[in-house]
Amino acid sequence: MIAFIIKEFRHLLRDPRSLLILIGMPLAQILIFGYAIKTDLNESDIAIVRMNNDKLSDLAIQHLDASKGFHVKYIWDHPSQIAEAFRKGEIRLAVVLDNNLESKILQGYPADIQVIGDASDPNTANLLVQHTQGTLRNVYREYLQKNASTPVVQVSARMLFNEENRSVFMFIPGTIVIILMLLSAMMTSISLAREKETGTLELLLVSPLRPHQIILGKVVPYMGLSLINACTILLLSKFLFEMPFRGSLPLLMSETLLFIILALCIGLYISTIARTQQVAMLLSMFALMLPTILLSGFIFPIENMPLGLQYLSALIPARWFVEIIRGIMIRGVGIEILWKETLILAGMVCIFMLLCVKNFKIRLE
Amino acid sequence: MENKEAQWSIEVENLEKRYGSFIAVDKISFRVKKGEIFGLLGANGAGKTTTLRMLCGLLAPTAGIALIDGTGVSQNPESVRFKIGYMSQHFSLYEDLTIWENFRFYGGIYGMKLSEIKGKFNELSYRLNMSDQAQRLTRELPVGWKQKLAFMVASFHNPSVVFLDEPTSGVDPLVRRQFWDLIYEAVLKDTTIIITTHYLDEAMYCDRLAIMDQGKISAYGTPNEILSHYKASSMHEVFLKIAGKEDILA
């Protein structure tokens, strides 16, 4: 067994290039996700159409421009240029203020404000529109408090646990999941499929090694590698992206280990089905990576999916692990809240382990 | 009775393998003595490899018994595995490991101690005149060397039986000759060799033979017995006669 593990490490170390990829890839991915793929609003260009020089319009423009999400690029007195500017991509959003904004509001009439977003990128458009509405509501309330005697209901919203609404918080757990899945599952499945392809697996099967020893020997080196990667990502997310870390580290590490074991089991299972390295690679790509990315709830919220997909996503291990990471890191909860997710992962580990050992025995078919 | 059992290295009785209605190996029986070189000959698809795989415990037989040193292969696979070595049709050492690392690994999985592995390896590399090659990657070696190493690996843990599945296919005559020298050396140490091949000249190197055809053993005995039985001057003739008989039946 020990000889087996040593040999697996040798395989890994013999090829420094792929080792570099294995360790470098997580770094690259986390940097890409962390810096490039941001859904945070950052100084989007907007245009404002005002048809009146009243004080309230001034105030609205000031607020919008001062807000972190917007940069007021144009102020027009007629809406005719809006369409052209959108088409050229000069602005992401346009706000058309009522021509009698101030007087209407002071007299207690409803005033019209039109917000036009560029929905060729619907997610951003949505965020921008919401942000605009919020900003304008504040302007309106502030103005009324100063200039009218009517008491106003004040709604104050707080984004708990992530007050700045930073998308990094969403992406880091997702990235950890993807990297662990990719490394653990894909690498083990390929390495076992390779033994099948070159015929060395037959020698192992003829040898006194028992199936579980072969499996363990395959799994341990990749487990080590995955743990190293998990630690790198966590360190990066803490010190580079200032990801909060509110929960217990030992708990997070043990949950991570659980997930790694699960991913390894899945990888082994794939390799018991796949005959060649290519098949193993394709299977892990399509059967594992895509559902992990799409259905784990890290990009698309699970609650928004059709019911069928919601059920399907319950089968995706990554979904539960994303919940766990978010729970521990961002909300700072412990096992007393996350026991359900943990149990589900543990259950999946058992199932796949059984499947692997069973499939391995079928050599005596 | 007891005495007689001990002298047989392999006993096969009515061994059968079916895949659905297709019969790959059809109730064959044979025995192999200790320290014997036993050849399994036959055309492609005659059932040689299937037989070998059943004997190694890689395939479960549909029916019949296979004993190695008196131990049932399907009944007691774990203890049989320590007694056998196997060299498969494909070259099956790890190409990205060095020669020494390969030996170390295979010695390790058979439970040999590191000092034991080292000692045996040094002796071996001295004998094969390759002491300076130990740190070379297996990938870089010529084919003939790889085959020889694969055989040395298969017999490294002193198994009582070594199974060789077409070890010399695709190898030039000189290397084949060298390979057979290695086999003879091993037999001197009382190792039993079971070899499948479709090189008919190699048949004459074996102590005894079984020629398989369509899952059955159609000839069985020493090469000379078989030659005289078929009144043939070479194995080629025997082979053609066996195959020809089938043609007439078909």
Interface residues (C-beta under 8 A of the other chain):
Chain A: I2 A3 F4 I6 K7 R10 H11 R14 D15 T198 G199 T200 E202 L203 L204 L205 V206 S207 P208 L209 R210 R363 L364 E365
Chain B: C56 G57 L58 L59 A60 S74 P77 E78 R81 F82 I84 G85 Y86 S88 Q89 H90 F91 S92 L93 Y94 E95 D96 L97 E101 R104 F105 Y106 G107 G108 I109 Y110 G111 A154
